[in-house]
Amino acid sequence: METAALIVVLVIALALFFDFTNGFHDTANAMATPIATGALKPKTAVLLAAVLNLVGAFLSTEVSKTISGGIIREDAIISAGADLFLSLIFAGLIGAITWNMLTWLLGLPSSSSHALFGGLIGATLVGAGIGGIDFGMVLSKIVLPALIAPVTAGLIAFAATKIAYSVTRRYDGKPDGRDGFRWGQIFTSSLVALAHGTNDAQKTMGVITLAMITIGWQSGAHHEPELWVIVACAFTIALGTYLGGWRIIRTLGKGLTDVKPAQGFAAESSTAATILASSALGFALSTTQVASGSVIGSGLGRRGSTVRWRTAGRIGVGWLLTLPAAGGVGALAALLVVWLGNWGVAIDAVIALVIILGLFMRSRRNAVTPANAMSDVAESGRAVELPDTPPPTRRQQRIEQAKAEARARAEARERAKAQAKAQAKKDAEKKAEKKKAKKAEAKAGAGSSKAAASTTKPDADRNGESE
């Protein structure tokens, strides 16, 4: 019993550390877009998110019940034994934390939720067998929401962005024309942070509650987390949120698309609505997937914007690998527990510490801070950022063709007029030259007659004198 109590303490400590990583890993979900558009300063944004995560953790416990009494069967707990099962939870947490730290280093907004589920499932499969997992619950509460939620959020964000720009179309091309959306972003990003607290903080509550039920410190008749568990998880995720996962904030804020205030408002509204609905239904949703889907949807909805599909593809690959990768690490950690017992737990703890420290030290080589996370924050609320040569529509093509034909006909008429004018001028010049020539001829003829007459008169005078 003393050994089990010690393992529970280790599980609680490791679960709270996972909660901490969840906080800084998922800060971007709420605050990447308002930071990118300049609606909130970086440090103000993460402080606001931390406070609202703290508040949100107290609003609902439905997701916690899904984890503590949903994906893992309680009869598997009894058959495996308390000591072994607690060790398996410990191993699952190692898998989740390892994946969280790795994706944070790479700046990939992967799902902390799925990392936790994957680690727990992998460890349980090794220690308790396939019967220890309620795959129906996994499919209905985890897998299907993971497939449906990002698409749904993206479609909502796409429609909301289209509506936002169509309603305020008169501001197209005007700097700061939609600057009022920045104020709206403060509200919507706050709502996302609140929703994140109602969903993600509860996952750690569920793990701790499961461990306490296993050792008998809490009755298995209900899966409601104790008050101290709620408080501890709320403050831990808030602390992690305040430190800010600046690498992931940079990816979501400017890596997927260039976010403008109106589309940021639409994306955050979509994210908040989807997460709050899932929390009320008890779906352990990935807030990261929802936020990413919303950002992509808003990028597709804004005319003239570009979605960077290569980055989106990297994020998608990360999503696909999260469950199996975290599950694999959790399974390897569980093998040591099964083979070596309590010594396996100690070895797992040392290996996990080395991995965490190694990844953290690696991140220091190219640190991302509030100062450089968003080096090119949007300078205005310009409504539509059009390319220099936008592709014309069919109607525009017909209009341009008609204009070109009219210009061609006008130019032809001008050329004909110019040619006629030149010909008339040339004919007038020829006529003038002929007239001038005739005058010259007439003048020359008159001069010849006069000269002849003057020559004849002196001859006649001489003849008279001789007579």
TORMARNU-287094 format. One line per field, with one value per residue (C-alpha): residue number from 1; residue in three letters; x negated, y, z negated. Coordinates in Angstrom, 2 decimals. Layout:
BEGIN
seq: c(NUM ...)
type: c(Ala ...)
u: c(X ...)
v: c(Y ...)
w: c(Z ...)
END
This chain:
BEGIN
seq: c(1 2 3 4 5 6 7 8 9 10 11 12 13 14 15 16 17 18 19 20 21 22 23 24 25 26 27 28 29 30 31 32 33 34 35 36 37 38 39 40 41 42 43 44 45 46 47 48 49 50 51 52 53 54 55 56 57 58 59 60 61 62 63 64 65 66 67 68 69 70 71 72 73 74 75 76 77 78 79 80 81 82 83 84 85 86 87 88 89 90 91 92 93 94 95 96 97 98 99 100 101 102 103 104 105 106 107 108 109 110 111 112 113 114 115 116 117 118 119 120 121 122 123 124 125 126 127 128 129 130 131 132 133 134 135 136 137 138 139 140 141 142 143 144 145 146 147 148 149 150 151 152 153 154 155 156 157 158 159 160 161 162 163 164 165 166 167 168 169 170 171 172 173 174 175 176 177 178 179 180 181 182 183 184 185 186 187 188 189 190 191 192 193 194 195 196 197 198 199 200 201 202 203 204 205 206 207 208 209 210 211 212 213 214 215 216 217 218 219 220 221 222 223 224 225 226 227 228 229 230 231 232 233 234 235 236 237 238 239 240 241 242 243 244 245 246 247 248 249 250 251 252 253 254 255 256 257 258 259 260 261 262 263 264 265 266 267 268 269 270 271 272 273 274 275 276 277 278 279 280 281 282 283 284 285 286 287 288 289 290 291 292 293 294 295 296 297 298 299 300 301 302 303 304 305 306 307 308 309 310 311 312 313 314 315 316 317 318 319 320 321 322 323 324 325 326 327 328 329 330 331 332 333 334 335 336 337 338 339 340 341 342 343 344 345 346 347 348 349 350 351 352 353 354 355 356 357 358 359 360 361 362 363 364 365 366 367 368 369 370 371 372 373 374 375 376 377 378 379 380 381 382 383 384 385 386 387 388 389 390 391 392 393 394 395 396 397 398 399 400 401 402 403 404 405 406 407 408 409 410 411 412 413 414 415 416 417 418 419 420 421 422 423 424 425 426 427 428 429 430 431 432 433 434 435 436 437 438 439 440 441 442 443 444 445 446 447 448 449 450 451 452 453 454 455 456 457 458 459 460 461 462 463 464 465 466 467)
type: c(Met Glu Thr Ala Ala Leu Ile Val Val Leu Val Ile Ala Leu Ala Leu Phe Phe Asp Phe Thr Asn Gly Phe His Asp Thr Ala Asn Ala Met Ala Thr Pro Ile Ala Thr Gly Ala Leu Lys Pro Lys Thr Ala Val Leu Leu Ala Ala Val Leu Asn Leu Val Gly Ala Phe Leu Ser Thr Glu Val Ser Lys Thr Ile Ser Gly Gly Ile Ile Arg Glu Asp Ala Ile Ile Ser Ala Gly Ala Asp Leu Phe Leu Ser Leu Ile Phe Ala Gly Leu Ile Gly Ala Ile Thr Trp Asn Met Leu Thr Trp Leu Leu Gly Leu Pro Ser Ser Ser Ser His Ala Leu Phe Gly Gly Leu Ile Gly Ala Thr Leu Val Gly Ala Gly Ile Gly Gly Ile Asp Phe Gly Met Val Leu Ser Lys Ile Val Leu Pro Ala Leu Ile Ala Pro Val Thr Ala Gly Leu Ile Ala Phe Ala Ala Thr Lys Ile Ala Tyr Ser Val Thr Arg Arg Tyr Asp Gly Lys Pro Asp Gly Arg Asp Gly Phe Arg Trp Gly Gln Ile Phe Thr Ser Ser Leu Val Ala Leu Ala His Gly Thr Asn Asp Ala Gln Lys Thr Met Gly Val Ile Thr Leu Ala Met Ile Thr Ile Gly Trp Gln Ser Gly Ala His His Glu Pro Glu Leu Trp Val Ile Val Ala Cys Ala Phe Thr Ile Ala Leu Gly Thr Tyr Leu Gly Gly Trp Arg Ile Ile Arg Thr Leu Gly Lys Gly Leu Thr Asp Val Lys Pro Ala Gln Gly Phe Ala Ala Glu Ser Ser Thr Ala Ala Thr Ile Leu Ala Ser Ser Ala Leu Gly Phe Ala Leu Ser Thr Thr Gln Val Ala Ser Gly Ser Val Ile Gly Ser Gly Leu Gly Arg Arg Gly Ser Thr Val Arg Trp Arg Thr Ala Gly Arg Ile Gly Val Gly Trp Leu Leu Thr Leu Pro Ala Ala Gly Gly Val Gly Ala Leu Ala Ala Leu Leu Val Val Trp Leu Gly Asn Trp Gly Val Ala Ile Asp Ala Val Ile Ala Leu Val Ile Ile Leu Gly Leu Phe Met Arg Ser Arg Arg Asn Ala Val Thr Pro Ala Asn Ala Met Ser Asp Val Ala Glu Ser Gly Arg Ala Val Glu Leu Pro Asp Thr Pro Pro Pro Thr Arg Arg Gln Gln Arg Ile Glu Gln Ala Lys Ala Glu Ala Arg Ala Arg Ala Glu Ala Arg Glu Arg Ala Lys Ala Gln Ala Lys Ala Gln Ala Lys Lys Asp Ala Glu Lys Lys Ala Glu Lys Lys Lys Ala Lys Lys Ala Glu Ala Lys Ala Gly Ala Gly Ser Ser Lys Ala Ala Ala Ser Thr Thr Lys Pro Asp Ala Asp Arg Asn Gly Glu Ser Glu)
u: c(0.00 -2.86 -4.34 -0.98 -0.65 -4.10 -3.21 0.02 -2.01 -4.27 -1.24 0.29 -2.99 -3.45 0.20 -0.15 -3.30 -1.34 1.32 -1.42 -2.64 0.96 1.26 -1.72 -1.14 2.42 2.10 2.01 5.53 6.99 4.36 2.46 4.88 5.40 1.62 1.17 3.63 2.38 5.66 3.73 0.11 -1.63 -2.09 1.36 2.86 1.26 2.15 5.78 5.78 4.29 6.94 9.79 8.33 8.34 11.99 13.05 11.63 14.32 17.30 17.71 16.49 18.14 14.88 13.16 15.82 15.21 11.54 11.86 14.75 14.90 12.03 10.48 12.65 12.80 12.82 9.40 8.23 9.32 7.81 4.48 4.02 3.76 -0.04 -0.38 2.42 1.06 -2.29 -0.56 1.06 -2.41 -3.78 -0.91 -1.63 -5.27 -4.11 -1.82 -4.44 -7.15 -4.95 -3.86 -7.45 -8.56 -5.72 -6.26 -9.92 -8.87 -6.22 -3.44 0.01 0.75 3.40 2.40 5.68 4.89 1.37 2.85 5.35 2.69 0.28 2.96 4.28 0.78 -0.17 3.15 2.85 -0.54 0.44 4.09 4.62 7.10 10.00 8.88 9.99 13.59 13.18 16.79 16.18 12.88 14.65 17.66 15.97 12.50 12.05 15.29 15.08 11.47 12.62 15.78 14.85 12.02 14.10 17.17 15.20 13.55 16.91 18.37 15.31 15.47 19.14 18.58 15.66 17.68 20.52 18.19 16.59 19.83 21.56 18.62 17.75 17.71 14.41 12.63 9.14 9.34 6.62 8.08 11.52 12.39 10.32 13.38 13.06 9.98 12.24 14.42 11.37 10.67 14.09 13.93 10.37 11.37 14.27 11.88 9.59 12.57 13.71 10.19 10.30 13.63 12.24 8.50 7.97 10.51 8.45 5.79 8.51 9.81 6.37 5.82 9.36 8.76 5.56 7.34 10.19 7.65 5.96 9.26 8.77 12.00 15.18 15.70 19.43 18.93 16.20 16.58 13.12 12.37 12.23 8.48 7.94 9.95 8.02 4.60 5.30 6.82 3.82 1.31 2.82 3.15 -0.55 -1.51 0.76 -0.84 -4.33 -3.01 -3.96 -5.44 -6.59 -3.05 -1.62 -3.87 -2.67 1.03 0.73 -1.11 -2.20 1.15 2.40 2.04 4.76 6.75 9.00 12.32 11.26 9.59 12.90 14.70 12.14 12.23 16.05 16.14 13.54 15.30 18.72 17.37 15.38 18.15 20.65 18.29 17.59 21.31 21.69 18.64 16.56 12.83 12.18 8.82 8.94 5.83 7.52 10.59 8.52 6.42 9.51 11.04 7.92 7.80 11.54 11.19 8.23 10.32 13.18 11.20 10.91 7.30 5.80 3.58 3.58 0.12 1.04 -2.46 -2.28 1.28 0.02 -2.71 -0.12 2.16 -0.64 -1.25 2.42 2.31 -0.83 0.24 2.28 -0.08 -3.28 -2.21 -0.76 -4.05 -6.06 -3.49 -3.66 -7.48 -7.37 -4.74 -6.97 -9.62 -6.97 -5.71 -9.22 -10.86 -7.98 -8.77 -12.28 -10.68 -8.77 -12.03 -13.81 -10.85 -11.02 -14.74 -14.37 -11.44 -13.43 -16.36 -14.09 -12.28 -15.51 -17.10 -14.19 -14.10 -17.84 -17.52 -14.81 -17.19 -19.35 -16.70 -14.43 -11.07 -9.93 -7.19 -9.67 -10.17 -7.10 -5.17 -7.77 -5.37 -2.15 0.60 0.33 3.94 7.39 7.41 10.39 9.17 5.59 5.85 2.97 1.45 3.10 6.21 7.73 10.75 14.21 16.12 18.25 15.13 13.59 16.65 16.60 12.88 13.34 16.15 14.03 11.08 13.28 14.70 11.17 10.10 13.04 12.33 8.67 9.63 11.90 9.16 6.69 9.18 9.76 6.04 5.43 8.25 6.93 3.40 4.67 6.71 3.69 1.57 4.17 4.39 0.61 0.57 3.36 1.52 -1.67 0.16 1.77 -1.56 -3.15 -0.43 -0.93 -4.65 -4.07 -1.63 -4.01 -6.87 -4.73 -3.78 -7.41 -8.42 -5.72 -6.79 -10.42 -9.50 -7.44 -10.25 -12.68 -10.35 -9.81 -13.49 -13.84 -10.86 -12.34 -15.56 -13.77 -11.93 -15.16 -16.71 -13.87)
v: c(0.00 2.36 1.68 2.34 5.60 6.69 5.86 7.85 10.85 10.41 10.07 13.26 15.16 13.91 14.60 18.18 18.57 17.30 19.89 22.53 21.45 21.40 25.03 26.41 23.99 25.23 28.96 29.51 28.14 31.28 33.96 33.35 35.30 38.36 38.62 38.27 41.09 43.34 43.19 42.23 42.63 39.25 39.34 40.82 38.06 35.18 36.75 37.07 33.48 32.22 33.91 32.62 29.10 29.20 30.27 27.81 24.85 25.34 25.49 21.85 18.34 16.29 15.70 14.63 11.93 10.69 10.06 8.76 6.44 6.12 4.95 2.55 -0.23 -0.39 -4.18 -4.01 -1.97 -4.68 -7.54 -5.79 -4.77 -1.29 -1.08 -2.20 -0.03 3.08 2.35 2.06 5.48 6.82 5.25 6.70 10.17 9.81 9.07 12.12 14.50 13.29 13.93 17.33 18.45 17.19 18.88 22.08 22.06 21.61 24.32 21.90 22.57 18.91 17.65 17.41 15.58 12.86 12.59 11.83 9.34 7.66 7.31 5.85 3.47 2.22 1.62 -0.09 -2.40 -3.59 -4.02 -5.07 -6.27 -5.24 -5.84 -2.89 -0.36 0.57 1.03 2.06 5.00 5.77 5.82 7.89 10.34 10.73 9.48 10.72 14.19 14.41 13.82 15.91 18.89 20.47 20.21 21.62 24.48 25.21 25.37 27.65 29.92 29.98 31.03 33.56 35.13 35.43 37.08 39.46 40.70 40.89 42.95 45.39 45.37 49.17 49.09 46.99 48.28 50.92 50.85 50.33 50.01 47.00 47.94 47.52 43.75 43.97 44.84 41.91 39.68 40.50 39.09 36.02 35.07 35.38 33.05 30.52 30.68 30.12 27.18 25.73 25.74 23.93 21.18 20.64 21.21 18.48 15.84 16.01 16.03 12.79 11.14 12.11 11.00 7.65 7.15 7.98 5.59 2.87 3.11 3.57 7.20 8.06 6.07 4.50 5.16 8.62 10.09 13.70 15.19 16.43 20.17 20.19 18.34 20.98 23.79 22.20 21.47 24.91 26.77 24.51 24.91 28.65 28.88 26.98 29.22 32.35 31.20 30.89 28.39 31.00 28.50 27.25 30.77 31.73 28.74 29.38 33.17 33.50 30.03 28.87 32.15 35.91 36.74 39.98 41.21 40.23 36.69 36.34 37.31 34.68 31.96 32.54 32.62 29.28 27.75 28.88 27.65 24.22 23.70 24.87 22.57 19.59 20.32 20.33 16.94 15.43 15.07 15.18 17.37 18.57 22.35 22.51 20.72 22.92 26.12 25.02 24.08 27.48 29.37 27.44 28.01 31.73 31.86 30.23 32.62 35.84 36.92 37.43 35.38 32.33 29.19 27.65 24.06 22.75 23.90 22.57 19.24 19.09 19.79 17.09 14.53 15.48 14.87 11.43 10.45 11.77 8.78 6.03 7.90 8.76 5.27 3.73 5.69 4.84 1.16 1.13 2.76 0.22 -2.68 -1.58 -1.50 -4.98 -6.43 -4.65 -3.58 -0.59 -0.39 0.09 3.08 4.59 3.99 5.50 8.58 9.07 8.55 10.96 13.60 13.24 13.51 16.58 18.37 17.43 18.81 21.97 22.59 21.99 24.66 27.25 27.19 29.06 30.47 31.94 34.71 37.36 39.68 37.54 35.28 37.79 39.97 40.99 41.68 43.06 46.83 47.53 46.11 46.37 44.38 42.56 42.08 41.66 40.43 42.80 40.98 39.21 36.62 38.18 36.65 35.62 38.74 40.87 39.04 39.80 43.43 43.74 42.06 44.46 47.42 46.12 45.73 49.25 50.62 48.78 50.19 53.71 53.36 52.12 55.13 57.47 55.85 56.19 59.84 60.48 58.76 60.72 63.95 63.18 62.30 65.50 67.50 65.76 66.43 70.09 70.39 68.84 71.17 74.17 73.10 72.73 76.15 77.65 76.00 77.34 80.84 80.53 79.36 82.17 84.71 83.29 83.43 87.04 87.97 86.34 88.22 91.55 90.89 90.01 93.16 95.36 93.78 94.36 98.10 99.24 97.37 99.24 102.58 101.85 100.98 104.35 106.26 104.60 105.56)
w: c(0.00 -0.77 2.67 4.30 2.38 3.55 7.17 6.81 5.68 8.73 10.99 9.58 10.00 13.57 14.41 13.21 15.29 18.31 17.44 17.45 20.91 22.11 21.03 22.96 25.84 26.40 25.65 29.40 29.80 28.21 28.62 31.90 34.10 31.84 31.43 35.21 35.97 33.19 31.26 28.11 27.12 26.66 22.90 22.32 24.44 22.54 19.18 20.23 21.51 18.24 16.11 18.28 18.40 14.62 14.52 17.20 15.30 12.63 15.00 16.05 15.23 18.00 19.88 16.65 16.19 19.73 18.94 15.38 16.16 19.93 22.12 19.57 18.10 14.33 14.33 15.95 12.97 10.58 12.59 13.17 9.56 8.12 8.13 11.74 13.01 11.32 12.93 16.29 15.83 15.03 18.22 20.28 18.96 20.03 23.58 23.61 22.19 24.56 27.59 26.26 25.76 29.18 31.11 29.11 30.16 33.81 33.51 34.50 33.00 32.27 29.87 26.21 25.64 28.16 26.81 23.38 24.77 26.88 23.96 21.67 24.33 25.24 21.62 20.84 23.85 22.60 18.95 19.06 22.62 25.26 22.87 20.77 23.42 24.14 27.88 28.31 26.00 27.76 31.12 30.04 27.65 29.19 32.77 34.34 32.72 33.92 37.49 37.41 35.20 37.31 40.49 38.75 37.21 40.58 42.38 39.70 39.87 43.69 43.64 40.84 42.71 45.91 44.00 42.15 45.38 47.35 44.64 44.50 48.20 48.38 46.48 49.12 49.73 47.01 44.35 40.88 42.44 40.30 37.31 35.10 35.46 33.26 30.34 31.23 31.25 27.62 26.73 28.99 28.02 24.36 25.06 26.64 23.60 21.32 23.45 23.38 19.59 19.56 21.80 21.47 17.75 17.05 18.82 16.14 13.49 14.99 14.84 11.20 10.29 12.02 10.01 6.75 7.53 8.30 4.89 3.07 2.06 3.85 4.27 7.65 7.38 8.80 11.00 9.95 9.28 5.78 5.19 4.54 7.84 9.72 8.05 8.64 12.31 12.90 11.50 13.26 16.73 16.11 15.26 18.40 20.47 19.05 20.06 23.62 26.31 28.62 31.23 31.78 31.54 34.46 36.53 35.97 36.11 39.40 40.55 41.97 43.46 43.03 40.52 40.70 37.87 39.48 40.27 36.85 35.26 37.36 36.59 32.85 32.78 34.58 32.27 29.10 30.25 31.19 27.98 25.65 27.34 27.05 23.38 22.61 24.35 22.64 25.81 25.04 28.04 29.29 29.02 31.22 34.09 33.79 33.74 36.72 38.72 37.94 39.06 42.34 42.91 42.31 44.69 47.42 46.70 47.16 50.79 51.77 48.91 49.31 47.19 46.86 47.54 46.94 43.32 43.06 44.36 41.71 39.04 40.47 40.37 36.74 35.98 37.57 35.67 32.25 31.02 32.29 31.38 27.83 27.53 28.64 26.07 23.40 24.35 24.16 20.74 19.66 20.78 18.31 15.59 16.47 16.61 13.71 11.45 9.25 10.66 14.07 12.68 11.40 14.73 16.60 14.38 15.04 18.81 18.93 17.05 19.45 22.50 21.16 20.25 23.57 25.61 23.51 23.94 27.68 27.86 26.39 29.54 31.51 28.83 29.80 27.48 27.41 29.14 32.25 32.39 34.47 36.15 38.92 37.04 39.27 39.46 40.33 40.56 44.36 45.42 48.49 49.53 53.29 55.44 58.00 60.92 59.63 61.96 63.79 63.64 66.78 66.59 66.24 69.19 71.36 70.28 71.00 74.39 75.33 74.23 76.26 79.36 78.89 78.52 81.68 83.66 82.39 83.29 86.78 87.25 86.09 88.46 91.35 90.51 90.27 93.61 95.28 93.83 95.01 98.50 98.67 97.61 100.21 102.94 101.90 102.06 105.54 106.68 105.27 107.00 110.31 109.92 109.05 112.06 114.32 112.96 113.51 117.08 117.75 116.33 118.36 121.55 120.94 120.44 123.72 125.69 124.21 125.04 128.60 128.97 127.73 130.19 133.15 132.44 132.71 136.01 137.36 136.26 138.06 141.22 141.12 140.71 143.71 145.92)
END
